[in-house]
Amino acid sequence: MLRHTTDEKATKSEPAEPTNLNPDRDTVAALAYQLWTLRARPIGSPEVDWFRAEDELRKSQLRVWHHSI
């Protein structure tokens, strides 16, 4: 039987912080639509819901990353 004779300790490496926090277009569109619906579907300013959806998805990705370390 072979034995491992080195005293190397296993080190836990932390996952690198995500570098791409840009959610895909379809995911942003789906959430933006939900947000728009929750705001009673007002006319105009669709960028409000789009930017909010992007922001919420990025924050969600960071929370998932943070809880994985």
Helices and strands as residue ranges (DSSP letters): H 25-38, H 46-68
